[in-house]
Structures are given as structure tokens and as C-alpha cells.
Amino acid sequence: MNESGTGTTATQVEERLRAALAARALSVGPADLRPLPPPTGPALFRRVLVRRAVAGVLVLAAVAALVFLSVRHEPARPAEPARSPHPPIGTPAPVPSPVAPSTPEPSPSARQP
């Protein structure tokens, strides 16, 4: 039984692959795993410059938003009603008809002198 647990024998390709991976693993040493030195010179200068530029743009955007929001404190007024583009054509206002003043009549239960 092979190491993978399938119960079959390893083929020639598997053996060669295993040998190549083992040789590569043995070729890596502590010198290869050491961290790289920190960047200096132009690369560091560019990173700092980009960070400052991005920070400046963000500050300007925040100031613009504050100014925009503080200026828009006008009281909201309702919209005026829509008007027709043509003058209104309608029926003239009714003229009241003359009514004769009526004299109050005494009620039958009222006393008569």
C-alpha cells in the first residue's frame, strides 16, 4: 500500500514527482527565508508622496462636504401652484337680483295692542 492510502503502487511519474519536490524542499535554506531590507530611496519617496496626496484629496473632499451641507440650510418653501399659460375664459360672475325688503309679520301668538 502506498502513502496516499489508495492501496495501489506508485507509478513512475509519482516517484519522479516526489523526488523532485523533496530535492526542491532540501534546496531551501535559512538564507533564502531571510526578510528583504526595507525600501529606501526613490521607492520610499514615492510611497510617502502618494500617501500625502491621497490624504490631501480626502481632506479637501471632507471640507467640501461640510461647506456644501452647511450652506444648504435654506427653509424649504412649497412650490407655487401651476398656472395656465392662457388667461382664464369662463362665465361671468352672477349678478345678484334685487330683493324687496320684507317687513316682519307678527306671529299669531304675539299680543296685539
C-alpha positions as CSV (number, residue, x, y, z in Angstrom):
1,M,0.0,0.0,0.0
2,N,1.4,3.5,-0.9
3,E,1.4,6.6,1.4
4,S,-1.8,8.1,-0.1
5,G,-3.9,5.2,1.3
6,T,-5.4,4.1,-2.0
7,G,-3.9,0.6,-1.9
8,T,-2.2,0.8,-5.3
9,T,1.5,1.0,-6.0
10,A,3.1,4.3,-7.0
11,T,3.7,4.9,-10.7
12,Q,6.9,6.1,-12.2
13,V,5.6,9.6,-12.6
14,E,4.6,9.8,-9.0
15,E,8.0,8.6,-7.9
16,R,9.8,11.2,-10.0
17,L,7.5,14.0,-8.8
18,R,8.0,13.0,-5.2
19,A,11.8,13.0,-5.7
20,A,11.7,16.4,-7.4
21,L,9.7,18.0,-4.7
22,A,11.9,16.6,-2.0
23,A,15.0,17.9,-3.7
24,R,13.5,21.4,-4.0
25,A,12.5,21.4,-0.3
26,L,16.1,20.5,0.7
27,S,17.5,23.3,-1.5
28,V,15.7,26.0,0.5
29,G,17.8,27.2,3.4
30,P,17.7,29.9,6.1
31,A,19.5,32.4,3.8
32,D,16.5,32.1,1.4
33,L,14.0,32.8,4.2
34,R,15.5,36.0,5.5
35,P,13.3,39.1,5.1
36,L,14.2,41.7,2.5
37,P,15.7,45.0,3.6
38,P,13.2,47.9,3.9
39,P,12.8,50.1,0.8
40,T,15.0,53.2,0.6
41,G,15.5,55.9,-1.9
42,P,13.0,56.7,-4.7
43,A,10.6,53.9,-3.9
44,L,10.1,55.1,-0.3
45,F,9.8,58.7,-1.5
46,R,7.1,57.8,-4.0
47,R,5.1,55.9,-1.4
48,V,5.2,58.9,1.0
49,L,4.3,61.3,-1.8
50,V,1.3,59.2,-2.8
51,R,0.1,58.8,0.8
52,R,0.3,62.6,1.3
53,A,-1.6,63.3,-1.9
54,V,-4.3,60.8,-1.1
55,A,-4.7,62.3,2.4
56,G,-4.9,65.8,0.9
57,V,-7.6,64.8,-1.5
58,L,-9.6,63.2,1.3
59,V,-9.3,66.3,3.5
60,L,-10.4,68.5,0.6
61,A,-13.4,66.3,0.0
62,A,-14.4,66.4,3.7
63,V,-14.1,70.2,3.7
64,A,-16.2,70.5,0.5
65,A,-18.9,68.2,2.0
66,L,-19.0,70.3,5.2
67,V,-19.3,73.6,3.3
68,F,-22.0,72.1,1.0
69,L,-24.0,70.8,3.9
70,S,-23.7,74.0,5.9
71,V,-24.8,76.3,3.1
72,R,-27.9,74.3,2.2
73,H,-29.8,75.4,5.4
74,E,-32.4,77.4,3.5
75,P,-36.0,77.0,4.7
76,A,-38.0,74.8,2.4
77,R,-40.9,76.6,0.9
78,P,-43.7,74.9,-1.0
79,A,-43.8,75.2,-4.8
80,E,-46.2,77.7,-6.2
81,P,-49.3,76.3,-7.8
82,A,-49.2,75.7,-11.5
83,R,-50.8,78.4,-13.7
84,S,-52.4,78.1,-17.1
85,P,-50.4,79.8,-19.9
86,H,-53.7,81.3,-21.2
87,P,-55.9,83.8,-19.4
88,P,-59.0,82.1,-17.9
89,I,-62.1,82.2,-20.1
90,G,-65.2,81.5,-18.0
91,T,-68.7,82.5,-17.3
92,P,-69.1,86.0,-15.7
93,A,-69.9,86.2,-12.1
94,P,-73.6,86.1,-11.4
95,V,-75.3,89.4,-10.6
96,P,-77.5,89.4,-7.6
97,S,-81.1,90.1,-8.3
98,P,-82.8,92.9,-6.3
99,V,-85.0,91.6,-3.5
100,A,-87.7,93.7,-2.0
101,P,-87.2,94.1,1.7
102,S,-89.8,92.2,3.6
103,T,-91.5,93.5,6.7
104,P,-91.6,91.2,9.6
105,E,-95.1,89.9,10.3
106,P,-96.0,89.4,13.9
107,S,-96.7,85.9,15.0
108,P,-100.3,84.9,15.8
109,S,-99.4,84.3,19.4
110,A,-97.9,87.8,19.8
111,R,-100.1,90.4,21.6
112,Q,-101.9,93.0,19.6
113,P,-102.4,96.5,21.3
